[in-house]
Amino acid sequence: MNDLQPAGSVGGEPTGVPVGHDGTRVDIDERTAPAAPAGVALLVTLAALGLIAGSVAAFAAADAGQDAWGVVGAVGMLVAVALFTGLAVVSPGQTRVVQFFGRYVGTIRRTGLVWTLPLSVRRNVSVRVRNFETSELKVNDADGNPINIAAIIVWQVADTAKATFAVQDYVDFVRVQSESALRHVATSHPYDHADEGEATLRGATDVVSAEIAAEVAARVVIAGIEVVEARISNLAYAPEIAQAMLQRQQAGAIIAARTRIVDGAVGMVEEALARLESDGVVSLDEERKAAMVSNLLVVLCGDSRATPVVNTGSLYT
């Protein structure tokens, strides 16, 4: 089946349903083209060469005055040329899409020398794995912050018939649809600082990459393309807000560091007071405990090195 099928049609008449991915398309699937192996192709080549030799001899006889041999030679030459047109060489990783007078016959995936329908048109379609990097896109993340993002898409042709006939240029189709899918996924996630359980572009690259691969695959399946992998290759805030976002990240890091320092300092103070009391080193009232806690926290949490002051008097003077 290789006819255009309109979406929402009844009896071949359109019903006004909008056209989308399931709308009007070339409905065609890959099938195997008739192709004889190398042994048969060699026999055909020898037969064609024999016909050419016989045609030359027939033309020579026609020049000698036997006109009937001229017709035989012409027929033999035409048959030989037709046989030669059926010969094809298919390299590993390549296929041949065969058309006979405009109609899709099938695809040759057998490698080496083959012989198929004479007078057919054959197109080379590579089924090797390819990859490319999208252009760096400037989009807004889920929080509205402008970011620059790019991805590497690894893909290959799975259905040569769809790749050849369903779209105008499947290479350009994959590139455009990949950038569209990347833009859509990037706008669905925040760059950073997400709510609990929410994936971010920077913190959950594996999850985001899987979403990009699935999104691209859904868009290019119409062209018979299979997506092998997708990975983010570049991710950064846009230059106009990069400095502000860097300051926010630095502030968050400072707060996290200070929180950890304070937690450690409080634990050290608690342990020091408990040891002093348990060992009976000194007995402090609540006021002196507060003063000691204050002094210890200043020493432990301060940025600069503390300068001690030696008290030569009593504890209360």
ChimeraX attribute file (.defattr): number of C-alpha atoms within 10 A of each C-alpha:
attribute: neighborCount
match mode: 1-to-1
recipient: residues
	/A:1	9
	/A:2	15
	/A:3	10
	/A:4	13
	/A:5	16
	/A:6	20
	/A:7	20
	/A:8	17
	/A:9	14
	/A:10	9
	/A:11	7
	/A:12	10
	/A:13	10
	/A:14	13
	/A:15	12
	/A:16	10
	/A:17	11
	/A:18	12
	/A:19	12
	/A:20	9
	/A:21	12
	/A:22	12
	/A:23	15
	/A:24	16
	/A:25	21
	/A:26	19
	/A:27	15
	/A:28	19
	/A:29	17
	/A:30	17
	/A:31	15
	/A:32	13
	/A:33	19
	/A:34	15
	/A:35	21
	/A:36	17
	/A:37	15
	/A:38	18
	/A:39	12
	/A:40	14
	/A:41	21
	/A:42	15
	/A:43	12
	/A:44	19
	/A:45	18
	/A:46	13
	/A:47	16
	/A:48	21
	/A:49	17
	/A:50	15
	/A:51	21
	/A:52	20
	/A:53	16
	/A:54	16
	/A:55	23
	/A:56	18
	/A:57	16
	/A:58	22
	/A:59	20
	/A:60	15
	/A:61	16
	/A:62	17
	/A:63	12
	/A:64	10
	/A:65	10
	/A:66	12
	/A:67	13
	/A:68	12
	/A:69	20
	/A:70	20
	/A:71	14
	/A:72	16
	/A:73	23
	/A:74	16
	/A:75	13
	/A:76	21
	/A:77	21
	/A:78	15
	/A:79	16
	/A:80	22
	/A:81	16
	/A:82	16
	/A:83	22
	/A:84	20
	/A:85	15
	/A:86	21
	/A:87	21
	/A:88	19
	/A:89	15
	/A:90	16
	/A:91	15
	/A:92	13
	/A:93	12
	/A:94	16
	/A:95	22
	/A:96	23
	/A:97	23
	/A:98	24
	/A:99	18
	/A:100	14
	/A:101	10
	/A:102	9
	/A:103	11
	/A:104	22
	/A:105	21
	/A:106	21
	/A:107	24
	/A:108	23
	/A:109	20
	/A:110	20
	/A:111	17
	/A:112	12
	/A:113	18
	/A:114	21
	/A:115	24
	/A:116	21
	/A:117	20
	/A:118	15
	/A:119	16
	/A:120	18
	/A:121	18
	/A:122	21
	/A:123	12
	/A:124	16
	/A:125	19
	/A:126	17
	/A:127	18
	/A:128	14
	/A:129	13
	/A:130	14
	/A:131	15
	/A:132	13
	/A:133	18
	/A:134	19
	/A:135	14
	/A:136	15
	/A:137	18
	/A:138	16
	/A:139	19
	/A:140	21
	/A:141	23
	/A:142	18
	/A:143	14
	/A:144	12
	/A:145	16
	/A:146	20
	/A:147	23
	/A:148	18
	/A:149	22
	/A:150	21
	/A:151	22
	/A:152	19
	/A:153	25
	/A:154	17
	/A:155	22
	/A:156	17
	/A:157	23
	/A:158	18
	/A:159	21
	/A:160	27
	/A:161	25
	/A:162	23
	/A:163	25
	/A:164	18
	/A:165	19
	/A:166	20
	/A:167	17
	/A:168	11
	/A:169	12
	/A:170	20
	/A:171	15
	/A:172	11
	/A:173	16
	/A:174	22
	/A:175	17
	/A:176	14
	/A:177	17
	/A:178	25
	/A:179	20
	/A:180	15
	/A:181	19
	/A:182	25
	/A:183	19
	/A:184	16
	/A:185	17
	/A:186	25
	/A:187	19
	/A:188	16
	/A:189	21
	/A:190	22
	/A:191	25
	/A:192	17
	/A:193	14
	/A:194	15
	/A:195	9
	/A:196	6
	/A:197	6
	/A:198	12
	/A:199	20
	/A:200	21
	/A:201	26
	/A:202	16
	/A:203	15
	/A:204	14
	/A:205	14
	/A:206	15
	/A:207	12
	/A:208	23
	/A:209	21
	/A:210	14
	/A:211	18
	/A:212	26
	/A:213	23
	/A:214	16
	/A:215	19
	/A:216	27
	/A:217	23
	/A:218	16
	/A:219	17
	/A:220	22
	/A:221	18
	/A:222	19
	/A:223	26
	/A:224	23
	/A:225	25
	/A:226	19
	/A:227	23
	/A:228	15
	/A:229	17
	/A:230	26
	/A:231	19
	/A:232	20
	/A:233	13
	/A:234	15
	/A:235	16
	/A:236	15
	/A:237	21
	/A:238	17
	/A:239	11
	/A:240	10
	/A:241	12
	/A:242	15
	/A:243	12
	/A:244	12
	/A:245	14
	/A:246	12
	/A:247	11
	/A:248	12
	/A:249	14
	/A:250	12
	/A:251	12
	/A:252	12
	/A:253	12
	/A:254	12
	/A:255	12
	/A:256	11
	/A:257	12
	/A:258	13
	/A:259	12
	/A:260	11
	/A:261	16
	/A:262	14
	/A:263	12
	/A:264	14
	/A:265	19
	/A:266	16
	/A:267	11
	/A:268	15
	/A:269	18
	/A:270	11
	/A:271	11
	/A:272	14
	/A:273	16
	/A:274	12
	/A:275	13
	/A:276	13
	/A:277	12
	/A:278	11
	/A:279	8
	/A:280	9
	/A:281	9
	/A:282	10
	/A:283	12
	/A:284	14
	/A:285	7
	/A:286	9
	/A:287	9
	/A:288	13
	/A:289	13
	/A:290	12
	/A:291	11
	/A:292	15
	/A:293	18
	/A:294	12
	/A:295	13
	/A:296	17
	/A:297	18
	/A:298	14
	/A:299	16
	/A:300	18
	/A:301	16
	/A:302	11
	/A:303	8
	/A:304	9
	/A:305	9
	/A:306	11
	/A:307	7
	/A:308	7
	/A:309	6
	/A:310	6
	/A:311	8
	/A:312	7
	/A:313	7
	/A:314	6
	/A:315	8
	/A:316	5
	/A:317	6
